[in-house]
């Protein structure tokens, strides 16, 4: 899949399970500027639903895309404010 956005920063949370991917994502997003895109790389299959749920209920972030492949899950989150 071709991405239509530029990744600003990558967060590696491989080997961490719920709730750490969400906790670390929030911490990283807080340090980014408006419009920046964070790529989150996880090995926790639950991160697919966890990060989607977090983004859907959190002001100031937008989940752009999620990809699954070879037991690695990639999430792309934009800071919107």
Secondary structure, DSSP 8 states (H G I E B T S, - for coil): ---SS---EEEE-TT--TTHHHHHHHHHHHTS-TT-EEEEEES-TTHHHHHHHHHHT-TTEEEEEEEEETTEEEEEEEE--
